[in-house]
Amino acid sequence: MPRPPKIDEPTKTYNLLMKETQYATLAKLASKMQRTSLEQVAVADLIRDAIDIYLESYEDDNEITKD
């Protein structure tokens, strides 16, 4: 049975090169969050959340409005 989609809009795949220590830290955090969550928490979820937070902050700081 395929996994249900986590993103309900068009997506783009991107390969990311990161330090092993960064990944290990995110993996530990995702595992810890998974134990208290009703949904799966993966490293990719944490990265997507961080991107959303960054973009929202950037838009606020630069007074950019979404159409």
N, C-alpha and C positions, 0 to 999 in steps of 0.2 A: 504494500500500500504506500503510495507516495506521500511525502510530507506536505502538509498544507502550506501555502505561501505565507511568508512573514511580512511581505511588502505588497500592498494592494494597489500598486501603480507601476508604470513601466520602470524597468531597472537597467543598470549598466554594470557589467562585471569588470573588476579592476584587480590586478595582481599587486600585492603590497610587499615590499621588502622592508623588514623591520628587524631589530636586534632580537636575538633569542631571549635575552633577559626581559625585554618588553613583553614578548609573547608569553613567557612563563608567568609573569606577574598577572597579565590579563587572564590567562587560563586559570590561575588560582582564584582570582576574583570571580570569574564566571562560575567556577565550581561551587564556591561558597554561596553565591547568589542563587544558584540552581537548587540548593537544598531548602531554601525558604520560599521559592517561587512556585506558582502553579503551572508555569510554562518553562520550556527549555530556555536556558541562557547560554549563549555561545560567545566566544571571543568576538566573532563578527558582529553580534548584537551590541557589544560594548563599544566597538569601533564606530558603528553607525550612530549610536547615541552620542558619542563624543563629537562626531562630525556635525550632527544636528545642533548640539550646544554651541559649537564654534561658529557655525553659520548664523545662528540666531544672534549671538553676541556681535558678530561682525556687522550684520544688518542693523542692529540697534545703534552701534557705535558710529556707523556711517549714514544713518538715517535713510536706509534703503527700505522701500516698501515693496511687498509682493503684490503682483497683479491678481 
